[in-house]
Amino acid sequence: MTKDRLLTPPQVATRLQVNERTVTQWLRKGHLRGFKIGKEWRVSLVDLETFLDASANIPPSPDRPAHENGGGD
């Protein structure tokens, strides 16, 4: 199991300013990697950052880590 903090779909939705249903659809379709614990989904911060990097229209600059290119807290 990952040592990263795990987020719920509502927390991911709030961070991305999208509907919770959208996050759940991304998880079900495999667009966003997540863990199903019982009936509940969880998403690690690393997986969320990877999803955002893959969704960007311009790849991150090679001289700066992705989280410094506007993708992190």
N, CA, C and O of each residue as an XYZ file, in Angstrom:
292
protein
N       0.847     -1.196      0.000
C       0.000      0.000      0.000
C       0.876      1.236      0.000
O       1.997      1.219      0.510
N       0.378      2.264     -0.552
C       1.122      3.509     -0.640
C       1.141      4.256      0.686
O       0.213      4.154      1.488
N       2.217      5.011      0.902
C       2.319      5.825      2.119
C       1.772      7.221      1.887
O       1.730      8.037      2.809
N       1.348      7.503      0.651
C       0.787      8.808      0.328
C      -0.567      8.980      0.996
O      -1.252      8.012      1.328
N      -0.925     10.226      1.179
C      -2.253     10.533      1.696
C      -3.277     10.148      0.636
O      -3.091     10.422     -0.550
N      -4.346      9.519      1.070
C      -5.404      9.109      0.149
C      -6.559     10.094      0.205
O      -6.966     10.529      1.283
N      -7.081     10.439     -0.955
C      -8.187     11.380     -1.070
C      -9.452     10.648     -1.471
O      -9.397      9.634     -2.167
N     -10.584     11.157     -1.034
C     -11.878     10.630     -1.452
C     -12.287     11.322     -2.757
O     -11.750     12.381     -3.082
N     -13.224     10.743     -3.504
C     -13.704     11.423     -4.714
C     -14.213     12.854     -4.464
O     -13.940     13.732     -5.282
N     -14.938     13.122     -3.374
C     -15.339     14.518     -3.141
C     -14.141     15.455     -2.944
O     -14.178     16.609     -3.372
N     -13.077     14.956     -2.296
C     -11.885     15.785     -2.110
C     -11.192     16.054     -3.437
O     -10.729     17.168     -3.686
N     -11.119     15.036     -4.292
C     -10.528     15.213     -5.625
C     -11.373     16.195     -6.425
O     -10.837     17.087     -7.082
N     -12.686     16.035     -6.373
C     -13.594     16.923     -7.107
C     -13.422     18.373     -6.660
O     -13.418     19.279     -7.494
N     -13.283     18.597     -5.382
C     -13.091     19.950     -4.863
C     -11.782     20.540     -5.366
O     -11.740     21.692     -5.798
N     -10.712     19.749     -5.310
C      -9.400     20.229     -5.774
C      -9.420     20.587     -7.255
O      -8.792     21.563     -7.667
N     -10.138     19.802     -8.057
C     -10.159     20.021     -9.501
C     -11.333     20.877     -9.964
O     -11.434     21.213    -11.144
N     -12.206     21.224     -9.048
C     -13.390     22.032     -9.341
C     -14.262     21.370    -10.407
O     -14.686     21.998    -11.377
N     -14.514     20.073    -10.188
C     -15.409     19.307    -11.057
C     -16.428     18.605    -10.175
O     -16.305     18.594     -8.951
N     -17.428     18.022    -10.809
C     -18.454     17.288    -10.088
C     -17.900     15.954     -9.589
O     -17.061     15.343    -10.251
N     -18.363     15.508     -8.438
C     -17.942     14.225     -7.880
C     -18.247     13.073     -8.843
O     -17.481     12.112     -8.917
N     -19.348     13.161     -9.574
C     -19.694     12.112    -10.551
C     -18.625     11.997    -11.635
O     -18.322     10.901    -12.105
N     -18.062     13.130    -12.025
C     -16.998     13.121    -13.026
C     -15.803     12.335    -12.516
O     -15.239     11.521    -13.248
N     -15.410     12.567    -11.273
C     -14.283     11.849    -10.671
C     -14.590     10.356    -10.625
O     -13.738      9.535    -10.966
N     -15.799     10.003    -10.206
C     -16.185      8.592    -10.130
C     -16.148      7.945    -11.511
O     -15.725      6.796    -11.636
N     -16.580      8.655    -12.545
C     -16.512      8.123    -13.909
C     -15.065      7.905    -14.337
O     -14.744      6.877    -14.933
N     -14.185      8.868    -14.039
C     -12.768      8.707    -14.371
C     -12.196      7.463    -13.700
O     -11.419      6.725    -14.305
N     -12.583      7.237    -12.451
C     -12.096      6.068    -11.717
C     -12.625      4.777    -12.351
O     -11.858      3.842    -12.581
N     -13.907      4.723    -12.626
C     -14.516      3.511    -13.203
C     -13.960      3.180    -14.581
O     -13.776      2.009    -14.915
N     -13.690      4.212    -15.382
C     -13.173      3.999    -16.735
C     -11.657      3.786    -16.763
O     -11.093      3.448    -17.804
N     -11.008      3.982    -15.628
C      -9.564      3.771    -15.567
C      -8.741      4.969    -16.008
O      -7.527      4.848    -16.171
N      -9.365      6.111    -16.202
C      -8.620      7.322    -16.570
C      -7.802      7.835    -15.386
O      -6.681      8.315    -15.553
N      -8.371      7.729    -14.208
C      -7.721      8.135    -12.959
C      -7.522      6.878    -12.127
O      -8.474      6.150    -11.848
N      -6.273      6.628    -11.732
C      -5.971      5.437    -10.932
C      -6.469      5.642     -9.510
O      -6.279      6.706     -8.921
N      -7.106      4.617     -8.969
C      -7.610      4.690     -7.607
C      -7.669      3.316     -6.975
O      -7.431      2.301     -7.629
N      -7.990      3.300     -5.704
C      -8.118      2.073     -4.922
C      -9.553      1.971     -4.457
O     -10.119      2.941     -3.954
N     -10.139      0.809     -4.621
C     -11.493      0.592     -4.127
C     -11.364     -0.163     -2.805
O     -10.900     -1.302     -2.769
N     -11.777      0.481     -1.736
C     -11.725     -0.104     -0.398
C     -13.178     -0.317      0.021
O     -13.880      0.622      0.396
N     -13.608     -1.576     -0.052
C     -15.027     -1.851      0.147
C     -15.797     -1.251     -1.010
O     -15.562     -1.600     -2.166
N     -16.712     -0.353     -0.705
C     -17.482      0.325     -1.753
C     -16.952      1.729     -2.036
O     -17.486      2.434     -2.892
N     -15.917      2.130     -1.329
C     -15.417      3.500     -1.421
C     -14.134      3.585     -2.239
O     -13.257      2.730     -2.114
N     -14.022      4.610     -3.072
C     -12.823      4.878     -3.849
C     -11.872      5.774     -3.056
O     -12.302      6.620     -2.272
N     -10.573      5.573     -3.277
C      -9.536      6.450     -2.733
C      -8.513      6.692     -3.828
O      -8.240      5.807     -4.640
N      -7.946      7.894     -3.850
C      -6.962      8.293     -4.852
C      -5.751      8.860     -4.126
O      -5.890      9.731     -3.268
N      -4.560      8.367     -4.468
C      -3.349      8.908     -3.842
C      -2.993     10.236     -4.501
O      -3.353     10.483     -5.652
N      -2.290     11.078     -3.772
C      -1.857     12.362     -4.323
C      -0.944     12.166     -5.526
O      -1.014     12.928     -6.490
N      -0.088     11.150     -5.475
C       0.815     10.863     -6.592
C       0.008     10.497     -7.834
O       0.312     10.969     -8.929
N      -1.015      9.663     -7.676
C      -1.853      9.284     -8.820
C      -2.629     10.477     -9.367
O      -2.834     10.580    -10.576
N      -3.059     11.372     -8.494
C      -3.756     12.568     -8.951
C      -2.803     13.463     -9.747
O      -3.182     13.983    -10.796
N      -1.579     13.646     -9.265
C      -0.594     14.455     -9.984
C      -0.252     13.827    -11.333
O      -0.095     14.539    -12.325
N      -0.134     12.498    -11.377
C       0.150     11.797    -12.631
C      -0.992     12.015    -13.625
O      -0.756     12.262    -14.808
N      -2.223     11.922    -13.139
C      -3.404     12.155    -13.970
C      -3.383     13.572    -14.539
O      -3.645     13.774    -15.724
N      -3.075     14.540    -13.699
C      -3.042     15.932    -14.152
C      -1.935     16.153    -15.171
O      -2.140     16.840    -16.172
N      -0.756     15.571    -14.923
C       0.347     15.702    -15.882
C      -0.034     15.108    -17.231
O       0.254     15.694    -18.275
N      -0.686     13.940    -17.212
C      -1.090     13.275    -18.452
C      -2.192     14.048    -19.167
O      -2.340     13.931    -20.383
N      -2.965     14.836    -18.424
C      -4.077     15.583    -19.006
C      -3.662     16.956    -19.525
O      -4.444     17.628    -20.196
N      -2.442     17.373    -19.219
C      -1.985     18.703    -19.620
C      -1.798     18.779    -21.128
O      -1.435     17.791    -21.767
N      -2.044     19.945    -21.689
C      -1.867     20.114    -23.126
C      -0.400     20.357    -23.487
O      -0.014     20.212    -24.647
N       0.416     20.724    -22.498
C       1.849     20.924    -22.695
C       2.575     20.111    -21.638
O       2.263     20.239    -20.454
N       3.549     19.267    -22.033
C       4.264     18.472    -21.032
C       5.076     19.370    -20.098
O       5.443     20.486    -20.466
N       5.357     18.874    -18.875
C       6.146     19.679    -17.944
C       7.535     19.954    -18.488
O       8.091     19.150    -19.235
N       8.086     21.088    -18.111
C       9.436     21.462    -18.505
C      10.431     20.486    -17.892
O      10.289     20.141    -16.719
N      11.439     20.024    -18.643
C      12.388     19.041    -18.106
C      13.272     19.587    -16.992
O      13.830     18.807    -16.221
N      13.413     20.912    -16.887
C      14.292     21.474    -15.864
C      13.591     21.713    -14.526
O      14.235     22.097    -13.550
N      12.254     21.484    -14.474
C      11.518     21.642    -13.221
C      10.629     20.436    -13.001
O      10.034     19.922    -13.948
N      10.529     19.970    -11.731
C       9.586     18.877    -11.436
C       8.166     19.304    -11.764
O       7.855     20.495    -11.743
N       7.301     18.342    -12.069
C       5.925     18.622    -12.480
C       5.172     19.457    -11.465
O       4.393     20.330    -11.845
N       5.390     19.203    -10.155
C       4.631     19.937     -9.136
C       5.013     21.411     -9.098
O       4.267     22.209     -8.532
N       6.150     21.807     -9.681
C       6.529     23.210     -9.732
C       6.015     23.901    -10.994
O       6.167     25.113    -11.144
N       5.413     23.143    -11.889
C       4.863     23.692    -13.119
C       3.372     24.001    -12.983
O       2.630     23.946    -13.964
N       2.944     24.324    -11.778
C       1.554     24.703    -11.571
C       0.640     23.546    -11.267
O      -0.577     23.711    -11.338
N       1.166     22.370    -10.928
C       0.317     21.226    -10.692
C       0.171     20.814     -9.247
O      -0.390     19.752     -8.981
N       0.655     21.614     -8.283
C       0.591     21.167     -6.900
C       0.155     22.218     -5.924
O      -0.111     23.361     -6.298
N       0.082     21.831     -4.661
C      -0.321     22.770     -3.598
C       0.821     23.663     -3.229
O       0.679     24.518     -2.355
